[in-house]
Structure formats: structure tokens, C-alpha cells
């Protein structure tokens, strides 16, 4: 009976540790997969030139609100436009 109980405890212990190890390996696999996906997205964004301009709003020396933009794909930079002029510039960009 003692040998049977020992075997049963060992068997249950092995099952416990193997299931725990399987859970940990599955969690690690998911974590690595997620990390690899994030890394690949970051690498792609580093090596991809955006076709969309970057816009920002600031104030000029007379405290007037002005708009500026930088277009990475062409290297064009425009500065100190009114909101209306910026809208026209954006519309003209898309009509080319």
C-alpha cells in the first residue's frame, strides 16, 4: 500500500509540474509572439516613409495662430499659414 501511495503521489506531482510547465510555456510563447509582432511593426515604421504630412499649430510673433507642415516623403516644409490656407494646401495635395 505504501508503494502504491508513493507512486500515486509521484505521478500526481509529475502531472502537476508538467501542467504548470505547459501553462508557463504557453504564456511565454504568447508573450514572445506579442513582443515579436510589436517589434516587427516598429521596424516597419522605422523603414517606411510616411506619405502623410505632419501638421502642427503654433503662434507667431503677433500672437496669431499659424499652421505649419512637413511632408517626409518629399521633404517639403511649409510654415506660418492660416487655417484656411492650410486647408487649401491639403486639398491641393490630394488633387494632384
N, CA, C and O atoms as a GROMACS GRO file, in nm:
protein
  384
    1UNK      N    1   0.083  -0.120   0.000
    1UNK     CA    2   0.000   0.000   0.000
    1UNK      C    3   0.086   0.125   0.000
    1UNK      O    4   0.055   0.222  -0.068
    2UNK      N    5   0.196   0.123   0.076
    2UNK     CA    6   0.283   0.238   0.084
    2UNK      C    7   0.347   0.267  -0.053
    2UNK      O    8   0.359   0.383  -0.092
    3UNK      N    9   0.389   0.164  -0.123
    3UNK     CA   10   0.448   0.181  -0.255
    3UNK      C   11   0.346   0.238  -0.352
    3UNK      O   12   0.378   0.322  -0.436
    4UNK      N   13   0.223   0.192  -0.340
    4UNK     CA   14   0.117   0.240  -0.429
    4UNK      C   15   0.088   0.388  -0.402
    4UNK      O   16   0.069   0.465  -0.496
    5UNK      N   17   0.084   0.427  -0.276
    5UNK     CA   18   0.059   0.567  -0.238
    5UNK      C   19   0.175   0.654  -0.286
    5UNK      O   20   0.152   0.763  -0.338
    6UNK      N   21   0.296   0.608  -0.268
    6UNK     CA   22   0.414   0.681  -0.315
    6UNK      C   23   0.408   0.703  -0.465
    6UNK      O   24   0.432   0.813  -0.514
    7UNK      N   25   0.375   0.597  -0.538
    7UNK     CA   26   0.367   0.605  -0.684
    7UNK      C   27   0.259   0.705  -0.724
    7UNK      O   28   0.278   0.785  -0.816
    8UNK      N   29   0.145   0.701  -0.656
    8UNK     CA   30   0.034   0.790  -0.685
    8UNK      C   31   0.073   0.935  -0.660
    8UNK      O   32   0.042   1.023  -0.740
    9UNK      N   33   0.142   0.961  -0.548
    9UNK     CA   34   0.186   1.097  -0.517
    9UNK      C   35   0.288   1.146  -0.619
    9UNK      O   36   0.283   1.261  -0.663
   10UNK      N   37   0.381   1.058  -0.656
   10UNK     CA   38   0.481   1.096  -0.756
   10UNK      C   39   0.414   1.126  -0.889
   10UNK      O   40   0.447   1.223  -0.956
   11UNK      N   41   0.321   1.041  -0.926
   11UNK     CA   42   0.251   1.057  -1.053
   11UNK      C   43   0.172   1.189  -1.053
   11UNK      O   44   0.176   1.263  -1.151
   12UNK      N   45   0.100   1.218  -0.945
   12UNK     CA   46   0.024   1.343  -0.935
   12UNK      C   47   0.118   1.463  -0.935
   12UNK      O   48   0.088   1.565  -0.998
   13UNK      N   49   0.230   1.452  -0.867
   13UNK     CA   50   0.327   1.560  -0.862
   13UNK      C   51   0.383   1.588  -1.001
   13UNK      O   52   0.398   1.703  -1.041
   14UNK      N   53   0.414   1.482  -1.075
   14UNK     CA   54   0.465   1.500  -1.211
   14UNK      C   55   0.359   1.564  -1.300
   14UNK      O   56   0.389   1.651  -1.382
   15UNK      N   57   0.234   1.520  -1.285
   15UNK     CA   58   0.126   1.579  -1.363
   15UNK      C   59   0.111   1.727  -1.331
   15UNK      O   60   0.092   1.810  -1.420
   16UNK      N   61   0.119   1.760  -1.201
   16UNK     CA   62   0.108   1.899  -1.158
   16UNK      C   63   0.219   1.982  -1.222
   16UNK      O   64   0.192   2.087  -1.281
   17UNK      N   65   0.343   1.937  -1.209
   17UNK     CA   66   0.456   2.014  -1.262
   17UNK      C   67   0.454   2.019  -1.414
   17UNK      O   68   0.492   2.121  -1.472
   18UNK      N   69   0.412   1.913  -1.479
   18UNK     CA   70   0.409   1.916  -1.625
   18UNK      C   71   0.298   2.010  -1.674
   18UNK      O   72   0.316   2.079  -1.774
   19UNK      N   73   0.184   2.014  -1.603
   19UNK     CA   74   0.078   2.106  -1.644
   19UNK      C   75   0.118   2.250  -1.614
   19UNK      O   76   0.089   2.340  -1.692
   20UNK      N   77   0.186   2.270  -1.502
   20UNK     CA   78   0.234   2.404  -1.468
   20UNK      C   79   0.338   2.450  -1.570
   20UNK      O   80   0.335   2.565  -1.615
   21UNK      N   81   0.427   2.362  -1.607
   21UNK     CA   82   0.527   2.394  -1.707
   21UNK      C   83   0.462   2.423  -1.841
   21UNK      O   84   0.503   2.516  -1.910
   22UNK      N   85   0.361   2.345  -1.878
   22UNK     CA   86   0.290   2.368  -2.003
   22UNK      C   87   0.221   2.504  -2.002
   22UNK      O   88   0.224   2.576  -2.102
   23UNK      N   89   0.160   2.541  -1.889
   23UNK     CA   90   0.095   2.672  -1.878
   23UNK      C   91   0.198   2.783  -1.892
   23UNK      O   92   0.174   2.882  -1.961
   24UNK      N   93   0.312   2.767  -1.826
   24UNK     CA   94   0.416   2.869  -1.832
   24UNK      C   95   0.474   2.880  -1.973
   24UNK      O   96   0.500   2.990  -2.021
   25UNK      N   97   0.493   2.766  -2.038
   25UNK     CA   98   0.545   2.768  -2.175
   25UNK      C   99   0.446   2.833  -2.271
   25UNK      O  100   0.485   2.907  -2.361
   26UNK      N  101   0.318   2.804  -2.251
   26UNK     CA  102   0.215   2.865  -2.336
   26UNK      C  103   0.212   3.016  -2.314
   26UNK      O  104   0.202   3.093  -2.411
   27UNK      N  105   0.219   3.059  -2.189
   27UNK     CA  106   0.220   3.202  -2.159
   27UNK      C  107   0.345   3.268  -2.217
   27UNK      O  108   0.337   3.377  -2.273
   28UNK      N  109   0.459   3.202  -2.205
   28UNK     CA  110   0.583   3.255  -2.260
   28UNK      C  111   0.574   3.265  -2.412
   28UNK      O  112   0.619   3.363  -2.471
   29UNK      N  113   0.517   3.163  -2.474
   29UNK     CA  114   0.501   3.162  -2.619
   29UNK      C  115   0.413   3.280  -2.664
   29UNK      O  116   0.446   3.349  -2.760
   30UNK      N  117   0.303   3.303  -2.593
   30UNK     CA  118   0.214   3.414  -2.626
   30UNK      C  119   0.284   3.548  -2.607
   30UNK      O  120   0.269   3.639  -2.688
   31UNK      N  121   0.360   3.558  -2.500
   31UNK     CA  122   0.433   3.682  -2.473
   31UNK      C  123   0.537   3.709  -2.581
   31UNK      O  124   0.551   3.822  -2.628
   32UNK      N  125   0.610   3.606  -2.620
   32UNK     CA  126   0.711   3.621  -2.726
   32UNK      C  127   0.646   3.656  -2.860
   32UNK      O  128   0.698   3.738  -2.935
   33UNK      N  129   0.532   3.595  -2.888
   33UNK     CA  130   0.460   3.622  -3.012
   33UNK      C  131   0.415   3.768  -3.016
   33UNK      O  132   0.430   3.837  -3.117
   34UNK      N  133   0.359   3.814  -2.905
   34UNK     CA  134   0.313   3.952  -2.896
   34UNK      C  135   0.430   4.050  -2.910
   34UNK      O  136   0.420   4.150  -2.981
   35UNK      N  137   0.539   4.019  -2.842
   35UNK     CA  138   0.658   4.104  -2.850
   35UNK      C  139   0.715   4.108  -2.991
   35UNK      O  140   0.757   4.214  -3.037
   36UNK      N  141   0.716   3.995  -3.058
   36UNK     CA  142   0.768   3.989  -3.195
   36UNK      C  143   0.679   4.070  -3.290
   36UNK      O  144   0.729   4.136  -3.381
   37UNK      N  145   0.548   4.066  -3.268
   37UNK     CA  146   0.457   4.143  -3.352
   37UNK      C  147   0.479   4.292  -3.332
   37UNK      O  148   0.481   4.369  -3.428
   38UNK      N  149   0.495   4.334  -3.206
   38UNK     CA  150   0.520   4.476  -3.177
   38UNK      C  151   0.652   4.521  -3.238
   38UNK      O  152   0.661   4.629  -3.297
   39UNK      N  153   0.754   4.438  -3.224
   39UNK     CA  154   0.885   4.471  -3.279
   39UNK      C  155   0.880   4.483  -3.430
   39UNK      O  156   0.939   4.575  -3.487
   40UNK      N  157   0.811   4.391  -3.496
   40UNK     CA  158   0.803   4.397  -3.643
   40UNK      C  159   0.729   4.523  -3.688
   40UNK      O  160   0.767   4.583  -3.789
   41UNK      N  161   0.625   4.564  -3.617
   41UNK     CA  162   0.553   4.687  -3.652
   41UNK      C  163   0.644   4.809  -3.636
   41UNK      O  164   0.643   4.898  -3.720
   42UNK      N  165   0.722   4.811  -3.528
   42UNK     CA  166   0.814   4.923  -3.505
   42UNK      C  167   0.921   4.928  -3.612
   42UNK      O  168   0.955   5.037  -3.661
   43UNK      N  169   0.975   4.813  -3.650
   43UNK     CA  170   1.078   4.810  -3.754
   43UNK      C  171   1.023   4.855  -3.888
   43UNK      O  172   1.090   4.928  -3.962
   44UNK      N  173   0.903   4.813  -3.919
   44UNK     CA  174   0.840   4.855  -4.045
   44UNK      C  175   0.819   5.006  -4.045
   44UNK      O  176   0.844   5.072  -4.146
   45UNK      N  177   0.773   5.061  -3.933
   45UNK     CA  178   0.750   5.206  -3.929
   45UNK      C  179   0.882   5.284  -3.937
   45UNK      O  180   0.883   5.395  -3.988
   46UNK      N  181   0.990   5.227  -3.887
   46UNK     CA  182   1.120   5.294  -3.897
   46UNK      C  183   1.169   5.304  -4.041
   46UNK      O  184   1.231   5.403  -4.080
   47UNK      N  185   1.142   5.201  -4.119
   47UNK     CA  186   1.194   5.196  -4.255
   47UNK      C  187   1.092   5.237  -4.361
   47UNK      O  188   1.120   5.228  -4.480
   48UNK      N  189   0.976   5.281  -4.319
   48UNK     CA  190   0.871   5.323  -4.412
   48UNK      C  191   0.856   5.474  -4.405
   48UNK      O  192   0.842   5.530  -4.297
   49UNK      N  193   0.860   5.539  -4.519
   49UNK     CA  194   0.842   5.684  -4.525
   49UNK      C  195   0.694   5.713  -4.535
   49UNK      O  196   0.624   5.660  -4.621
   50UNK      N  197   0.647   5.797  -4.446
   50UNK     CA  198   0.505   5.832  -4.445
   50UNK      C  199   0.473   5.926  -4.561
   50UNK      O  200   0.551   6.016  -4.592
   51UNK      N  201   0.359   5.904  -4.623
   51UNK     CA  202   0.314   5.994  -4.729
   51UNK      C  203   0.224   6.104  -4.674
   51UNK      O  204   0.191   6.198  -4.746
   52UNK      N  205   0.186   6.092  -4.549
   52UNK     CA  206   0.101   6.192  -4.486
   52UNK      C  207   0.186   6.301  -4.422
   52UNK      O  208   0.288   6.271  -4.359
   53UNK      N  209   0.146   6.427  -4.437
   53UNK     CA  210   0.223   6.534  -4.375
   53UNK      C  211   0.201   6.539  -4.224
   53UNK      O  212   0.098   6.494  -4.173
   54UNK      N  213   0.298   6.593  -4.156
   54UNK     CA  214   0.286   6.616  -4.012
   54UNK      C  215   0.248   6.763  -3.997
   54UNK      O  216   0.317   6.851  -4.047
   55UNK      N  217   0.138   6.789  -3.927
   55UNK     CA  218   0.087   6.926  -3.909
   55UNK      C  219   0.101   6.968  -3.764
   55UNK      O  220   0.089   6.886  -3.673
   56UNK      N  221   0.126   7.096  -3.744
   56UNK     CA  222   0.126   7.148  -3.609
   56UNK      C  223   0.084   7.295  -3.609
   56UNK      O  224   0.101   7.367  -3.707
   57UNK      N  225   0.028   7.335  -3.494
   57UNK     CA  226  -0.024   7.470  -3.477
   57UNK      C  227   0.068   7.543  -3.378
   57UNK      O  228   0.112   7.485  -3.280
   58UNK      N  229   0.094   7.669  -3.405
   58UNK     CA  230   0.174   7.749  -3.313
   58UNK      C  231   0.126   7.894  -3.322
   58UNK      O  232   0.029   7.923  -3.391
   59UNK      N  233   0.192   7.982  -3.251
   59UNK     CA  234   0.158   8.125  -3.258
   59UNK      C  235   0.279   8.202  -3.310
   59UNK      O  236   0.394   8.170  -3.277
   60UNK      N  237   0.250   8.303  -3.390
   60UNK     CA  238   0.359   8.384  -3.444
   60UNK      C  239   0.394   8.497  -3.348
   60UNK      O  240   0.345   8.502  -3.235
   61UNK      N  241   0.479   8.588  -3.393
   61UNK     CA  242   0.525   8.697  -3.306
   61UNK      C  243   0.414   8.795  -3.268
   61UNK      O  244   0.427   8.867  -3.169
   62UNK      N  245   0.306   8.798  -3.346
   62UNK     CA  246   0.191   8.884  -3.312
   62UNK      C  247   0.081   8.807  -3.239
   62UNK      O  248  -0.032   8.853  -3.229
   63UNK      N  249   0.116   8.689  -3.188
   63UNK     CA  250   0.023   8.603  -3.113
   63UNK      C  251  -0.092   8.552  -3.199
   63UNK      O  252  -0.199   8.519  -3.147
   64UNK      N  253  -0.072   8.544  -3.329
   64UNK     CA  254  -0.172   8.489  -3.419
   64UNK      C  255  -0.147   8.339  -3.433
   64UNK      O  256  -0.033   8.293  -3.436
   65UNK      N  257  -0.256   8.263  -3.443
   65UNK     CA  258  -0.246   8.118  -3.463
   65UNK      C  259  -0.204   8.090  -3.606
   65UNK      O  260  -0.267   8.137  -3.701
   66UNK      N  261  -0.096   8.013  -3.623
   66UNK     CA  262  -0.048   7.977  -3.756
   66UNK      C  263  -0.024   7.826  -3.763
   66UNK      O  264  -0.004   7.760  -3.661
   67UNK      N  265  -0.027   7.774  -3.885
   67UNK     CA  266  -0.010   7.632  -3.908
   67UNK      C  267   0.115   7.606  -3.990
   67UNK      O  268   0.152   7.686  -4.076
   68UNK      N  269   0.180   7.494  -3.961
   68UNK     CA  270   0.297   7.452  -4.036
   68UNK      C  271   0.282   7.303  -4.068
   68UNK      O  272   0.206   7.231  -4.004
   69UNK      N  273   0.358   7.259  -4.168
   69UNK     CA  274   0.351   7.118  -4.207
   69UNK      C  275   0.486   7.074  -4.262
   69UNK      O  276   0.562   7.154  -4.317
   70UNK      N  277   0.511   6.946  -4.247
   70UNK     CA  278   0.630   6.884  -4.304
   70UNK      C  279   0.587   6.754  -4.371
   70UNK      O  280   0.518   6.672  -4.311
   71UNK      N  281   0.629   6.738  -4.495
   71UNK     CA  282   0.595   6.618  -4.571
   71UNK      C  283   0.723   6.537  -4.589
   71UNK      O  284   0.810   6.571  -4.670
   72UNK      N  285   0.734   6.429  -4.514
   72UNK     CA  286   0.856   6.349  -4.511
   72UNK      C  287   0.891   6.290  -4.647
   72UNK      O  288   1.008   6.284  -4.684
   73UNK      N  289   0.791   6.246  -4.721
   73UNK     CA  290   0.818   6.178  -4.849
   73UNK      C  291   0.882   6.270  -4.952
   73UNK      O  292   0.962   6.226  -5.033
   74UNK      N  293   0.847   6.398  -4.948
   74UNK     CA  294   0.903   6.492  -5.046
   74UNK      C  295   1.007   6.586  -4.984
   74UNK      O  296   1.084   6.649  -5.055
   75UNK      N  297   1.007   6.595  -4.852
   75UNK     CA  298   1.098   6.687  -4.784
   75UNK      C  299   1.046   6.830  -4.782
   75UNK      O  300   1.116   6.921  -4.738
   76UNK      N  301   0.922   6.851  -4.830
   76UNK     CA  302   0.864   6.986  -4.833
   76UNK      C  303   0.825   7.030  -4.692
   76UNK      O  304   0.777   6.950  -4.611
   77UNK      N  305   0.846   7.157  -4.666
   77UNK     CA  306   0.808   7.216  -4.538
   77UNK      C  307   0.739   7.350  -4.568
   77UNK      O  308   0.790   7.432  -4.644
   78UNK      N  309   0.623   7.370  -4.508
   78UNK     CA  310   0.555   7.499  -4.520
   78UNK      C  311   0.531   7.550  -4.379
   78UNK      O  312   0.511   7.472  -4.286
   79UNK      N  313   0.533   7.682  -4.365
   79UNK     CA  314   0.521   7.738  -4.231
   79UNK      C  315   0.436   7.864  -4.230
   79UNK      O  316   0.423   7.934  -4.331
   80UNK      N  317   0.379   7.890  -4.115
   80UNK     CA  318   0.306   8.014  -4.086
   80UNK      C  319   0.189   8.040  -4.180
   80UNK      O  320   0.172   8.152  -4.229
   81UNK      N  321   0.109   7.938  -4.203
   81UNK     CA  322  -0.012   7.954  -4.282
   81UNK      C  323  -0.132   7.973  -4.190
   81UNK      O  324  -0.134   7.925  -4.077
   82UNK      N  325  -0.232   8.042  -4.242
   82UNK     CA  326  -0.359   8.049  -4.169
   82UNK      C  327  -0.426   7.913  -4.180
   82UNK      O  328  -0.386   7.829  -4.260
   83UNK      N  329  -0.528   7.891  -4.099
   83UNK     CA  330  -0.600   7.764  -4.106
   83UNK      C  331  -0.662   7.744  -4.244
   83UNK      O  332  -0.659   7.634  -4.298
   84UNK      N  333  -0.718   7.851  -4.301
   84UNK     CA  334  -0.780   7.842  -4.434
   84UNK      C  335  -0.675   7.807  -4.540
   84UNK      O  336  -0.700   7.722  -4.626
   85UNK      N  337  -0.559   7.871  -4.534
   85UNK     CA  338  -0.453   7.841  -4.631
   85UNK      C  339  -0.402   7.698  -4.615
   85UNK      O  340  -0.368   7.632  -4.714
   86UNK      N  341  -0.396   7.650  -4.493
   86UNK     CA  342  -0.351   7.512  -4.470
   86UNK      C  343  -0.452   7.414  -4.529
   86UNK      O  344  -0.413   7.313  -4.588
   87UNK      N  345  -0.579   7.443  -4.513
   87UNK     CA  346  -0.682   7.355  -4.571
   87UNK      C  347  -0.669   7.352  -4.724
   87UNK      O  348  -0.682   7.246  -4.785
   88UNK      N  349  -0.645   7.468  -4.784
   88UNK     CA  350  -0.629   7.474  -4.929
   88UNK      C  351  -0.506   7.391  -4.970
   88UNK      O  352  -0.512   7.316  -5.067
   89UNK      N  353  -0.397   7.407  -4.898
   89UNK     CA  354  -0.275   7.331  -4.930
   89UNK      C  355  -0.301   7.181  -4.922
   89UNK      O  356  -0.258   7.106  -5.009
   90UNK      N  357  -0.372   7.138  -4.816
   90UNK     CA  358  -0.403   6.995  -4.800
   90UNK      C  359  -0.493   6.946  -4.914
   90UNK      O  360  -0.470   6.838  -4.968
   91UNK      N  361  -0.593   7.023  -4.950
   91UNK     CA  362  -0.682   6.983  -5.060
   91UNK      C  363  -0.606   6.972  -5.190
   91UNK      O  364  -0.626   6.878  -5.266
   92UNK      N  365  -0.518   7.067  -5.217
   92UNK     CA  366  -0.439   7.064  -5.341
   92UNK      C  367  -0.343   6.945  -5.345
   92UNK      O  368  -0.317   6.890  -5.452
   93UNK      N  369  -0.292   6.906  -5.231
   93UNK     CA  370  -0.205   6.788  -5.224
   93UNK      C  371  -0.278   6.664  -5.272
   93UNK      O  372  -0.221   6.583  -5.345
   94UNK      N  373  -0.403   6.650  -5.232
   94UNK     CA  374  -0.479   6.529  -5.265
   94UNK      C  375  -0.535   6.532  -5.407
   94UNK      O  376  -0.574   6.428  -5.460
   95UNK      N  377  -0.539   6.650  -5.468
   95UNK     CA  378  -0.591   6.659  -5.604
   95UNK      C  379  -0.484   6.640  -5.710
   95UNK      O  380  -0.515   6.643  -5.829
   96UNK      N  381  -0.360   6.620  -5.670
   96UNK     CA  382  -0.253   6.601  -5.768
   96UNK      C  383  -0.257   6.466  -5.831
   96UNK      O  384  -0.174   6.434  -5.915
   0.00000   0.00000   0.00000
